[in-house]
């Protein structure tokens, strides 16, 4: 049984980490969040200590170590994107490996600095890249690897996940804290695409606004038109008619990739890999972080060249 601490316990994604820790038969010793709406802990680890001040959380971890001889093995990080770097450093300095949500960091140079901290502490940083363990995505990667084509795969990625006005008031609406919409809701897709189709050869941005972004990515083995939005107005009529608020579509050479299901236990699968000595580290996260950083830095060119269909009529 390994000992865990969790940072960001009140966040949307934290319950998946709590479930993964429990499902892998490990123990959550302590959790921290500046917000105290964390009753979900009761469903997993009611005896875990909880703190709303980081200083007291930090002190508690130290006291466990020096007063009781209880050491952390892992710190799970579910905090806002811009705090990941600092919280990863805290984990490593505390003698624990870090398991961090995506985006791992906001900028490529943060990865370089964290590699130095890894070297000094002897501890590891793992990123949650759950699409890499999704059965449909694994099958697609194998299919692409076994397919010899004279031309590249033609891919359209569309991800619409409706968010209300609260989004823009929260840290997610602040580009300096979230990295913007492409980083906040798109980074795992960019990781998946690069994992399957190889190195990035071209990265063009057509639109980058607070509620939507679109562009074109060319990889070794694919040409990808992508569109992301949190604006419900972009949802297809058939999705709205069903009362659904999310639409996820990936077509490859005109054929829809079915991966709407199978998301329930992906975090647990990632945790199992990490605990068995596998897992994806800093280098695995680098390509996607480079992609989103370049998207954030690029000047949008509008509806020119190879653009997603949603760009032309919106």
N, C-alpha and C positions, 0 to 999 in steps of 0.2 A: 504494500500500500504506500503510495507516494503522497507527500504533503503539498497542497496547493494553497496559494493566495489568489485573489481575484480583484482586479482594479476595473471599476466601471460597472458595478453590480446593478445599477438602476437602468442601464441601457437596454435597448431593444434586443441586442444579440446575446446579452449575458446569460439568459436562461439556457441557451444552447450549450454554452460552456459548462454551466453547472450540471446539466444533464450528462454531458460527455465525461465530466470528472466522476460523477456517480456511476455511470454505466461502465466505466473502466475500473470500478472498485477502488477508487482512491478517495482521499479526504480533503475537504476544503476547510482549512484552519481559520482563515480570516478573509474578509472582503472590505472593500472601500468604495465609497461614492459620495460626492458632496450632496447628492439628493438622497432622501431616505425612503423612497417608495420602492422598497426591496423585499416586500413580503414573499416574493417568489422563492427566496432562500429557504423558507420553511418547507417547501416541497422537496428540497434536496438535502440541505445541510442545516437543520434548525440550530445546531450547536455551534455553528461558525460564529466567530466574533465579527462584529461589524463596526465600521468607523466612518464618520462623515468629515473628519479632518485628516489630511494626509500625514501630518506630523505625528499624530497619535497612532495611526496605522503603522508608520515607519518604526516608531518606538516599540510597538507591540511585537513586530517581527524581530527586532533586536532582543527584546526581553525573552521571547520564546527560545532564541538561540543561546543566550548567555545564562539565563536563569534556569531554564528547563532542559537545555540540550536538545531542543526540538528545531530541526532545520527544514527550511523550505526546499523542495525539489523543483517546483515550477511556479511561475507567476503567470496567470492568464490575464491578458490585457484587452479590455473591451472599451477603453476610454475614447474620447473624441480624437479624430485623426491627428491633429497637431500635437497631441500629448504622447503619442505612441513612442516617439524617440526617447523622451525623458523617462517614461515608465519602463521601457526596455532596459535602459541604463540602470534604473533602480533595481530591477530584477537581477541583473548580472552582478551588480555590486553586492547584492544580498546573498550571493552564492547560489542562485537558482537559475535554471534555464527559463527563457521567456517564450510564451506561446501568444502570439499577437495577431489580432484581427487585421484585415486588409483595410486600406492600404498600409503596408508595414510602416512606411514613412512617407513624407510628402515630396522629398527631393532625392535625386540619385546620390549626392554627396553625403547624405545622412547614412547611407548604407556603408560607404567607405569608412566613416568614423566608427560606426558600430562594429565593424570587423576588427578594428583596433581594440575596442573594449572586450570583444570576445577573446582575442589573443591574450590580453592582460589578465582576464578573470578565469579563463579556461571553461567558460560557460557558453551555451549555444542559444541562438535566436531562431525560433521556428515561426513560420507564417501560416495562417489559415488560408489555404488555397483549395477550398473544398470541391470546386468543380473538377479538379484533377482526379478525384476519387469517385466521381459520378459515373455509374456504369455506362450510360449512353455516350458520355464524353470519351471514356476510355475506348469504347468500341470505335468511335469516330477516329481517334488517334491511330488505332491499329489499321483501320481502313485506309487512311491517308498514307500511312507508312508503307502499305502494301500495294499502293496504286501508282503506277508509272504513267504520267500524263505529259503530253507535249505542251499543254497549256495549263495555266493555274486554275484552281477551283475558284468559282465565282460565289462569293458569300455575301448575304445581306443579314445584318444583325439589327434587330429592333427590340428595345427594352423600354417599356412604359410602365412606370410604377407611380400611381397618383399620390400626391402629397398636398396637404392643406396649407393654409397661411402660416401655421406654426413653424413650418420648415424654414421659412426665410427669417424668422425671428431667432431660431435656434442657431447653434454653432454651425449646423450643416449649411445654412444660408450664407455663411461668411467664408469667402474663398480663401482667406488667409488661414482659416482653421480647418476647413474640410478639403481644400484643394479644388473646389468647384464640382459641378455636377458630374463631369466625366470621371473625376477621381473618386467621388463619393459613391456613385452607383455603377460605374463602369469598369473599375480596375480589375475585378475578378474575371470579366469577360475578355479584357485585353490579355490577361495572363493566360486564359484558356486558349485564345487564338494563337498566341505565340508558342505555347506549349505544343499545339497540334501542327501548326503550319510553318514554324521556323522563324528565322531572324527577320526583323523589320527592315524593309527596303525603302519605304516611303510613308510619310505621315502628313496628311493634309487635313486641315480643319475648315469646314464649310460654315458651321454655326457654332457659337459658344456663348450662350446667354444663361441667365440665372436659372431658367426652368427647362432648358433643352440644349443639346449639343449634337453635332453631326460631323462626320468626316469620312475620310478614305484612308485605309491602311493597306499597304501592300507587303505581303510576307513572301518568303521563298516559294511557298506553294499555294498562295491564295491572294485574291484581290477582294478586299472587304469594304463594303459600304455600311456605315453604322449610323444609328440614330438612337439617342437616349432622351427621355423626358420624364418630368414629374408632373406635367400638366395633363389633367384628365381630358382636355379637349382633343388630344391626339389619339385617344383610344378608339379603335375601330367600332363601328356601330354595333356589330354582333357581340362585342365584348361588353359594351355599355348595356345592351338589352338584357344580358345575363346578370347584370348587377355586379360585374367584376370590375376591379380597379387596377388590375395588373395585366399586362400583355407582354409576353416574352416569345420572340420568334427568331430562329436562325434557319435560313435556307442556304443550301449548298448545291450549286448548279440547278437551282429551281426546286429542289426537294427539301421539304421541311424536316428538320431534325427534331425528333420527339424527345424532349427531356423535361417536360412539365412536372413529372413526378419524380420520386426518388430523392427528394431533398431533406427528408425528415431526419435522417441519422448521419448526415455527411460530417458534421462536426465530431461525432463520436468516432467515425472511421478515421478522421485525421488524427485524433488523439491516440487511437490505437497504434497508428503508424509511428507517431512520435515516441510513444512509450516503448515500442519494440525496437527503437534505435534507428528508425527511418525519419520521415518527415522532411519538409522543405525549408531550407535555411535562407540566409541572406542572398546568396547568389541567385537562387530560384526566383526571388522577388524582383530582381534588378530590372529585367526587361519591361515588365508592366509599369514599374515606377518611372522608367525612362519615357515610356509612351505617354503616360498621363502628364508628366512634367512638360514634355514637348507640346502636347495639346494645350496645356494651360498657358504656355509661352507664345504659341503661334498666333498670327493674325488671321482671323477667319476671312475666307475669300468669297463667301456667298455661293450661290448655285452655279458653280462652274466646274467643268470636268466631270469626273466620276462621282456623282453625289447620290445619296439615298433618295428613294422616291418621295419620302415625306418632306424633303427639303424643297422640292419644286413647287409644291402646291400649298405650302403653309407659310 
